[in-house]
Amino acid sequence: MNIDASNEKRAELNNLMQQHDEFFSHFGNLDTRVYSEGAIPKKYKELTGLAISVLSRCDECILYHIQGCLRESASKEEVIEAIKLGVIAGGSITYPSARLAFHLLQELRVL
């Protein structure tokens, strides 16, 4: 996966959607607010987002939340535990998502 290209394409398409309907701007703002620092620290929200992303098998989301975890100084062990939470909740069908997460961790030079 070309991480930089994925990030650029996500931003480009988010902008396109927002240009055509304000719903997407509102949703993006809501997402930003929910994942900001609050009663639950942002790092833990990103780790939770990663676990949910593995569970829901959303490749783009896995990359997004791994990057969020790393920005919030989550340790390699914390990230791996979040991946395991997603797998244990989803079962063997989530293994391809876990493999992608580990591949991304390699590309981002975490492993």
C-alpha positions in Angstrom: 0.0 0.0 0.0 1.3 3.4 -0.9 0.6 5.2 2.4 1.2 8.7 1.1 -1.0 8.1 -2.0 -3.8 6.7 0.3 -3.7 9.7 2.6 -3.8 12.1 -0.4 -6.6 10.3 -2.1 -8.7 10.2 1.2 -8.2 13.9 1.7 -9.1 14.6 -2.0 -12.2 12.6 -1.9 -13.3 14.0 1.5 -13.0 17.5 0.0 -15.0 16.4 -3.1 -17.8 15.1 -1.0 -17.8 18.2 1.2 -18.0 20.4 -1.9 -21.2 18.7 -3.0 -23.1 18.4 0.3 -22.6 20.0 3.7 -23.6 16.8 5.4 -20.1 15.5 4.8 -18.5 18.6 6.4 -20.8 18.2 9.4 -19.9 14.5 9.7 -16.2 15.3 9.4 -16.4 17.9 12.1 -18.3 15.5 14.4 -15.7 12.8 13.8 -12.9 15.3 14.7 -14.7 16.4 17.9 -15.4 12.8 19.0 -11.7 11.8 18.5 -10.3 14.9 20.2 -9.0 15.1 23.8 -11.7 14.7 26.4 -12.7 12.5 29.3 -11.0 9.7 27.4 -7.5 10.7 26.3 -7.1 11.0 22.5 -4.5 8.2 22.5 -7.1 5.7 23.9 -9.7 6.9 21.4 -7.3 6.2 18.5 -6.5 2.7 19.9 -10.3 2.1 20.2 -10.8 3.3 16.7 -8.1 0.9 15.5 -9.7 -2.0 17.3 -13.1 -1.1 15.7 -11.5 -0.7 12.3 -10.0 -4.2 12.5 -13.4 -5.6 13.6 -15.2 -3.8 10.8 -12.5 -4.8 8.3 -12.1 -1.2 7.0 -8.6 -1.0 5.4 -8.6 2.8 5.0 -9.7 3.1 8.7 -6.9 0.8 9.9 -4.3 3.1 8.3 -6.0 6.2 9.5 -6.1 5.0 13.1 -2.6 3.4 13.1 -1.3 6.8 12.1 -3.5 8.4 14.8 -2.1 6.0 17.4 1.5 6.8 16.4 0.8 10.6 16.5 -0.5 10.1 20.0 2.7 8.2 21.0 1.0 4.8 21.5 3.6 2.1 21.9 4.0 -0.8 19.5 2.6 -3.0 22.3 -0.5 -0.9 22.7 -1.1 -0.9 19.0 -0.8 -4.6 18.8 -3.2 -5.1 21.7 -5.7 -2.9 19.9 -5.4 -5.1 16.8 -5.9 -8.2 19.0 -9.0 -6.7 20.5 -10.5 -6.3 17.0 -9.5 -9.9 16.1 -10.9 -11.4 19.3 -14.2 -9.5 18.8 -14.5 -10.4 15.1 -12.9 -13.9 15.0 -10.9 -15.4 12.2 -12.6 -13.3 9.5 -10.7 -10.3 10.8 -7.3 -11.9 10.2 -6.8 -10.3 6.8 -7.3 -6.9 8.5 -4.8 -7.8 11.2 -2.3 -8.8 8.5 -2.8 -5.5 6.8 -2.3 -3.7 10.1 1.0 -5.5 10.7 2.0 -4.8 7.1 1.3 -1.1 7.7 3.3 -1.1 11.0 6.2 -2.6 9.0 5.9 0.1 6.3 5.7 2.8 9.0 8.8 1.3 10.5 7.2 0.4 13.8 8.0 -3.3 13.6 
